[in-house]
């Protein structure tokens, strides 16, 4: 069986690819044996990505560029010392997609109510993929 994966090297750089294994557990074990820290391991070959994130049931798409701009702006605000909840509230007005603005509004409210940023993002797996959420959680745990 073929699995696609995204993983971190010990030096912190990321990698992705495919691996053949009998099952999900064996794929994770093989990656770990190679010195990698798996972030995601999914059955399949990973084909079909087109640069947009499709939200099933809504017919909405979030442009990759909107996501990139959001992440850069949030990073800049956090580096400048702006409180996380305030930064999210300000940034929810920026995206061109009404659906993305709605998602950011919900994330902002969750963070204001004490939910961690990683947990708030994880509630929207079609917008914030598993790798993104795990990187945010790793940053939170490391105090970064």
C-alpha positions as CSV (number, residue, x, y, z in Angstrom):
1,X,0.0,0.0,0.0
2,X,1.3,3.5,-0.9
3,X,1.1,6.3,1.7
4,X,1.9,10.0,1.3
5,X,3.6,11.7,4.2
6,X,4.8,15.0,5.4
7,X,7.5,14.9,8.1
8,X,10.2,16.9,9.8
9,X,14.0,16.1,9.7
10,X,15.8,16.4,13.1
11,X,17.2,19.8,11.9
12,X,13.6,21.1,11.6
13,X,13.3,21.2,7.8
14,X,10.3,19.5,6.3
15,X,10.0,16.9,3.7
16,X,7.2,15.1,1.9
17,X,6.9,12.1,-0.3
18,X,5.5,8.6,-0.6
19,X,6.4,5.4,1.2
20,X,5.2,1.8,0.7
21,X,4.1,-0.1,3.7
22,X,1.6,-2.8,4.7
23,X,-0.4,-0.5,6.8
24,X,-0.5,3.0,8.4
25,X,1.4,1.9,11.5
26,X,4.2,0.3,9.5
27,X,4.5,3.5,7.4
28,X,4.9,5.6,10.5
29,X,7.4,3.1,11.9
30,X,9.5,3.2,8.7
31,X,9.6,7.0,8.7
32,X,10.6,7.1,12.3
33,X,13.3,4.5,11.6
34,X,14.6,6.9,8.9
35,X,15.0,9.6,11.5
36,X,12.0,11.6,10.5
37,X,9.2,12.9,12.7
38,X,5.9,12.2,10.7
39,X,3.4,15.0,10.7
40,X,0.8,13.4,8.4
41,X,0.6,9.9,6.9
42,X,-2.3,9.2,4.6
43,X,-3.2,6.4,2.3
44,X,-3.0,7.3,-1.4
45,X,-0.5,9.0,-3.8
46,X,-1.2,12.6,-3.0
47,X,-2.2,13.6,-6.5
48,X,-5.0,16.0,-7.2
49,X,-3.9,19.1,-5.4
50,X,-4.5,22.3,-7.4
51,X,-3.4,25.2,-5.1
52,X,-6.9,25.9,-3.8
53,X,-8.5,24.5,-0.7
54,X,-12.0,23.3,-1.4
55,X,-14.6,23.4,1.3
56,X,-17.1,20.6,0.7
57,X,-20.7,21.5,0.9
58,X,-20.1,25.2,0.6
59,X,-18.8,25.4,-3.0
60,X,-16.3,27.9,-1.6
61,X,-12.5,28.0,-2.2
62,X,-9.9,29.7,-0.2
63,X,-7.1,30.9,-2.4
64,X,-3.6,29.8,-1.4
65,X,-2.5,33.4,-1.7
66,X,-5.1,34.4,0.9
67,X,-3.7,31.8,3.3
68,X,-0.1,32.9,2.7
69,X,-1.0,36.6,3.3
70,X,-2.9,35.7,6.5
71,X,0.0,33.6,7.9
72,X,2.5,36.3,7.1
73,X,0.4,39.1,8.6
74,X,-0.3,37.0,11.7
75,X,3.4,36.3,12.2
76,X,4.3,39.9,11.8
77,X,1.6,41.0,14.4
78,X,2.7,38.4,16.9
79,X,6.4,39.4,16.4
80,X,5.4,43.0,17.0
81,X,3.8,42.0,20.3
82,X,0.2,42.3,19.3
83,X,-1.9,40.0,21.5
84,X,-3.0,36.9,19.5
85,X,-6.8,37.5,19.9
86,X,-6.5,41.1,18.8
87,X,-4.4,40.1,15.8
88,X,-6.9,37.5,14.7
89,X,-9.8,40.0,15.1
90,X,-8.0,42.6,12.9
91,X,-7.0,40.0,10.3
92,X,-10.5,38.5,9.9
93,X,-11.5,41.5,7.8
94,X,-8.6,41.0,5.3
95,X,-9.3,37.9,3.2
96,X,-11.3,38.3,0.0
97,X,-13.3,35.2,0.6
98,X,-16.4,35.7,2.8
99,X,-16.1,32.1,4.0
100,X,-12.5,32.6,5.1
101,X,-13.5,35.7,7.0
102,X,-16.2,33.7,8.7
103,X,-13.7,30.9,9.7
104,X,-11.3,33.5,11.0
105,X,-14.1,35.1,13.1
106,X,-14.8,31.7,14.7
107,X,-11.2,31.0,15.3
108,X,-10.8,34.5,16.9
109,X,-13.8,33.9,19.2
110,X,-12.4,30.5,20.2
111,X,-9.0,32.0,21.1
112,X,-10.7,34.8,23.1
113,X,-12.6,32.1,25.0
114,X,-9.3,30.4,26.0
115,X,-8.9,27.8,23.3
116,X,-5.4,27.3,22.0
117,X,-4.7,28.6,18.5
118,X,-3.8,25.0,17.3
119,X,-7.1,23.7,18.7
120,X,-9.1,26.5,17.1
121,X,-7.5,25.9,13.7
122,X,-8.1,22.1,14.0
123,X,-11.8,22.7,14.0
124,X,-11.5,23.6,10.3
125,X,-9.5,20.8,8.7
126,X,-10.5,21.7,5.2
127,X,-9.0,25.2,5.7
128,X,-6.1,24.5,8.0
129,X,-4.6,21.1,7.1
130,X,-3.0,18.7,9.6
131,X,0.6,19.8,8.9
132,X,-0.4,23.5,9.5
133,X,-2.2,22.7,12.7
134,X,0.6,20.5,14.0
135,X,3.2,23.2,13.3
136,X,1.1,25.7,15.2
137,X,0.8,23.3,18.1
138,X,4.5,22.6,18.1
139,X,5.2,26.4,18.2
140,X,2.7,26.7,21.1
141,X,4.3,23.9,23.1
142,X,7.8,25.3,22.4
143,X,6.8,28.9,23.3
144,X,7.5,30.1,19.8
